[in-house]
Amino acid sequence: MAWMVRALPKLQQISFINTNDMPFFEDGNNPDTSMYTQHEDGSVSYRQSTHQISISPMLGICAACNLHDIALNGYYPCLVGFPHLQKLHINRCWKLKTDLEMLSSSCPVLEQLILIQLPLLRGDVKHLRGNKDTLRQLCIRNCAGVHGDFMEMADFPLLKTLNLESTSVCGDWRRMKDECFPVLQYISLPAGVYGGTAREFEHIDDVPEVMNVLCSLRKRNGTVTIEDRKRWKLSRDSPDQYPVDIFSLLQPPFQIEIVEAGPRVGWRWTNGLRWGCCEANWYNDEPCEEDSNYEAYQVELKAVEKYVRSYRGYFKPPTEEEYQRMSTHW
């Protein structure tokens, strides 16, 4: 590929995406030997095409690089020393061995780092602090070897997107302060974070503090999307759990969701069904009748409240005795 460097000196972006006849890159250090075939005569050959190409010359001149589903195998010292690289996407490179410290130190002006389904990726997110003043989008998903505390990035001044789904990252939403994540627009955190997506709570009374912090963040920036497609819930092992009447259609509201109506944001308990929502715990006051958006707020409020039926008047799950009494009517 050295000829491409000479022929395209102003090249800014390059992508390598797997096809059926994609040539293999040169192996890195400590490659996975299961990728090879041992023959009866003792010789060893690669399981597929043996045409190999080098990636380092191209990365040396590019500002953006996308490596998607290609056969990188082992550690690659060549993935070091690219002072101009601003966007790096690595997706589904199953045998690639690397770590966050190496990527961060080798790419000091990274603005966008997307790492998806890299089972051999390792490292603590604190090693990304070298990119504190440049990083705008960070997405590390399905990389169980990545760990650390997500609050290490709370003071990144340009960070707008933070997605750490299905990693081993931990932390606690309750440590959030007004100055944290100043320009954030989207965040999705794993269940290992206290308050992260699909987090299970041990007690009902543990929920309000965390949810109020999330509502505060949502309200503060106005446009922050907090990923909640997998609802928060009460742990099955919680002492606050109680037996469910299997003959009743009414299920206890042991899940939690964020709700919005106009400028208001809040949260509530729900069982996930249309008739199984508790009353909303609103974080901020409703707008005045004189406000221009008051009528629109009322319309959205009715849409939120129409699912409050069986648990009307309840702002948290009923007690076991209350639930058993209610379920007999279903």
C-alpha positions in Angstrom: 0.0 0.0 0.0 3.0 2.3 0.0 2.1 3.2 -3.6 -1.2 4.6 -2.5 0.4 6.8 0.1 2.6 8.3 -2.7 -0.3 8.5 -5.2 -2.8 10.0 -2.7 -0.9 12.3 -0.4 -4.1 14.2 0.5 -6.2 11.2 1.4 -8.2 11.9 4.5 -10.3 8.8 5.0 -10.0 5.1 4.3 -12.2 2.1 5.1 -11.4 -1.6 5.1 -14.6 -3.7 5.0 -14.7 -7.5 4.7 -15.9 -9.2 1.5 -15.8 -12.8 0.6 -12.4 -12.4 -1.2 -10.9 -9.9 1.2 -7.1 -10.5 1.5 -5.8 -11.0 5.0 -3.6 -8.5 6.8 -0.3 -9.4 8.1 -0.5 -11.1 11.4 0.3 -9.1 14.5 2.3 -10.3 17.5 1.0 -13.3 19.5 -1.7 -14.2 16.9 -4.4 -16.8 17.5 -3.0 -20.0 16.1 -6.4 -21.6 15.7 -6.6 -19.5 12.5 -4.1 -21.9 10.9 -4.3 -25.4 9.5 -1.8 -28.0 10.5 -1.1 -30.5 7.6 0.0 -34.1 7.9 3.4 -33.3 6.5 4.0 -30.8 9.4 3.5 -27.7 7.3 1.1 -24.9 8.4 -1.0 -22.7 6.2 -3.6 -20.0 6.7 -7.2 -21.2 6.5 -8.1 -18.7 3.8 -6.4 -16.5 1.3 -2.7 -15.8 2.0 -2.5 -12.5 0.3 -1.4 -10.1 3.0 -1.3 -6.3 3.1 0.1 -3.8 5.5 -2.2 -1.2 7.1 0.3 1.2 8.7 1.3 3.3 5.7 -2.3 4.3 5.1 -3.1 5.2 8.7 0.0 7.4 8.7 -1.7 10.0 6.4 -5.4 9.6 7.1 -7.7 11.6 9.4 -10.3 8.8 9.5 -10.1 5.1 9.4 -12.8 2.4 9.5 -11.8 -1.2 10.1 -14.9 -3.4 9.8 -15.0 -7.2 10.1 -11.5 -7.8 8.8 -8.9 -10.5 9.7 -6.6 -8.6 12.1 -5.0 -11.3 14.3 -2.9 -10.4 17.3 -1.2 -7.2 18.5 -0.3 -4.6 16.0 2.6 -2.2 17.0 1.8 -0.5 13.6 -1.3 0.9 15.2 0.8 3.4 17.0 2.0 6.9 16.1 -0.7 8.5 14.0 -0.8 12.2 15.2 -3.4 13.2 12.5 -6.0 10.5 13.1 -9.2 12.1 14.2 -11.8 9.3 13.6 -11.1 5.6 14.3 -13.8 3.0 13.9 -13.0 -0.7 14.6 -15.9 -3.1 14.4 -16.1 -6.9 14.6 -12.4 -7.6 14.4 -12.7 -10.7 16.6 -9.0 -11.6 16.8 -7.5 -8.1 17.2 -5.6 -7.6 20.4 -5.2 -4.1 21.6 -5.8 -1.8 24.6 -7.2 1.7 25.2 -3.9 3.1 26.5 -2.2 2.2 23.3 -5.0 3.6 21.1 -5.2 6.8 23.1 -1.5 7.5 23.2 -1.0 6.8 19.5 -3.9 9.0 18.4 -3.6 12.3 20.4 -6.1 14.3 18.4 -8.9 11.7 18.3 -12.4 13.2 18.1 -14.4 10.1 17.4 -13.6 6.6 18.8 -15.9 3.8 18.0 -15.0 0.2 19.1 -17.7 -2.4 18.7 -17.6 -6.2 19.3 -13.9 -6.5 20.1 -13.7 -9.4 22.6 -9.9 -9.0 23.0 -9.9 -5.3 23.7 -8.6 -4.5 27.1 -8.1 -1.4 29.3 -9.4 1.1 31.8 -11.4 4.1 30.4 -9.2 6.4 32.5 -6.5 5.9 29.8 -8.6 7.9 27.5 -7.9 11.1 29.5 -5.1 11.8 27.1 -7.9 12.7 24.6 -9.8 14.8 27.1 -9.6 18.0 25.1 -10.4 16.5 21.7 -12.9 13.6 22.1 -16.4 14.3 21.0 -17.9 10.9 20.5 -17.0 7.7 22.4 -18.7 4.4 21.7 -17.4 1.2 23.2 -19.9 -1.6 22.9 -19.8 -5.3 23.5 -16.2 -5.2 24.8 -16.3 -7.0 28.1 -12.5 -6.4 28.7 -13.0 -2.6 29.1 -13.4 -1.5 32.7 -13.0 1.5 34.9 -15.3 4.3 36.2 -17.3 6.3 33.6 -16.9 9.4 35.7 -13.3 9.6 34.5 -14.8 11.4 31.5 -17.2 13.7 33.4 -14.9 16.7 32.8 -14.4 16.1 29.0 -15.4 19.6 27.6 -16.4 18.4 24.1 -17.9 15.0 24.8 -21.4 14.8 23.3 -21.9 11.0 22.9 -21.0 8.4 25.5 -22.0 4.8 24.9 -20.4 2.0 27.0 -23.0 -0.7 26.6 -22.0 -4.3 27.4 -18.7 -3.4 28.9 -17.4 -3.9 32.5 -17.4 -0.2 33.3 -18.8 0.7 36.7 -19.6 4.0 38.6 -22.4 5.7 40.3 -24.9 8.2 38.9 -25.4 9.7 42.3 -21.9 11.3 42.0 -23.1 13.4 39.2 -22.7 17.2 39.6 -24.1 20.1 37.6 -20.7 20.7 36.0 -20.3 17.1 34.9 -20.5 16.2 31.1 -21.2 19.9 30.2 -22.2 19.3 26.5 -23.5 15.8 26.6 -26.3 14.9 24.2 -26.5 11.1 24.4 -25.5 8.6 27.1 -25.9 4.8 27.5 -24.2 3.0 30.4 -24.0 -0.7 31.3 -25.9 -2.3 34.2 -22.6 -2.3 36.2 -23.1 1.4 36.7 -25.3 2.3 39.6 -28.2 3.7 37.7 -27.0 2.4 34.3 -29.3 0.9 31.6 -31.2 -2.2 32.9 -29.8 -1.7 36.4 -31.5 -3.8 39.0 -32.1 -2.1 42.4 -32.1 -3.9 45.7 -34.7 -1.7 47.4 -37.6 0.5 46.3 -36.3 3.3 48.3 -33.0 3.3 46.4 -34.6 4.4 43.2 -35.7 8.1 43.8 -32.2 9.5 44.3 -30.8 7.9 41.2 -33.8 8.7 39.0 -33.8 12.3 40.1 -30.2 12.6 39.1 -31.0 11.3 35.6 -34.0 13.7 35.4 -31.7 16.5 36.4 -29.3 15.7 33.6 -32.1 15.4 31.1 -33.6 18.7 32.1 -30.2 20.5 32.4 -29.1 20.2 28.8 -32.6 19.9 27.4 -31.6 17.5 24.6 -29.8 14.8 26.5 -31.0 11.3 25.4 -30.7 8.8 28.2 -30.9 5.3 26.8 -33.6 3.3 28.5 -34.9 0.8 26.0 -34.0 -1.8 28.7 -35.9 -0.5 31.7 -34.5 -0.2 35.2 -36.1 -2.7 37.6 -36.4 -4.0 41.1 -34.1 -7.0 41.6 -35.7 -10.4 41.8 -33.7 -11.0 45.0 -34.9 -7.7 46.5 -36.6 -8.1 50.0 -39.3 -5.7 48.6 -40.4 -8.3 46.0 -43.5 -10.4 46.8 -45.3 -13.3 45.2 -47.4 -12.5 42.1 -50.9 -13.8 41.8 -50.5 -16.1 38.8 -54.3 -16.1 38.2 -54.5 -12.3 38.0 -53.8 -10.2 34.9 -52.4 -7.5 37.2 -48.7 -7.6 37.5 -46.8 -5.6 40.2 -45.1 -2.4 38.9 -41.5 -3.3 39.5 -39.9 -1.6 36.4 -39.0 2.1 36.2 -39.2 4.4 33.2 -38.6 8.1 32.4 -41.6 10.1 31.3 -41.9 13.6 29.7 -44.6 16.1 29.0 -43.6 19.4 27.5 -40.9 20.9 29.6 -41.5 18.5 32.5 -39.4 15.4 33.0 -40.0 12.7 35.6 -40.1 9.0 36.3 -42.5 6.3 37.4 -42.9 2.7 38.3 -44.6 0.4 35.8 -45.2 -3.2 35.0 -44.6 -2.6 31.3 -48.3 -2.9 30.3 -50.6 -0.1 29.3 -52.8 -0.4 32.4 -49.9 -0.9 34.9 -48.3 2.5 35.5 -48.0 4.3 38.8 -48.3 8.1 39.0 -45.3 10.1 37.7 -42.8 11.5 40.1 -42.1 14.8 38.4 -38.7 16.4 38.8 -39.7 19.9 37.9 -42.9 22.0 38.2 -45.5 22.2 35.4 -45.5 25.4 33.2 -47.8 28.3 33.9 -51.1 28.6 32.1 -49.7 31.8 30.5 -46.9 30.0 28.8 -47.1 29.6 25.1 -46.6 25.8 25.2 -49.0 25.2 28.0 -51.7 23.6 25.8 -49.2 21.3 24.1 -48.0 20.3 27.6 -51.6 19.4 28.6 -51.9 17.2 25.6 -48.7 15.4 26.3 -49.6 15.1 30.0 -52.9 13.3 29.2 -51.0 10.9 27.0 -48.7 10.1 30.0 -51.5 9.8 32.5 -53.8 7.6 30.4 -51.8 4.6 31.3 -52.3 5.3 35.0 -55.3 3.0 35.8 -54.9 0.3 38.3 -52.2 2.1 40.3 -53.8 5.5 40.3 -52.8 7.3 43.5 -49.6 5.2 43.9 -46.2 6.9 43.3 -44.4 3.7 44.1 -45.3 0.0 44.1 -48.1 -1.0 46.5 -47.4 -3.2 49.5 -47.9 -6.9 49.2 -51.2 -6.6 51.1 -52.4 -3.8 48.8 -51.4 -5.7 45.7 -53.1 -8.9 46.8 -56.3 -7.0 47.4 -56.1 -5.2 44.1 -55.3 -8.4 42.1 -58.5 -10.2 43.3 -60.5 -7.8 41.1 -58.7 -8.9 37.9 
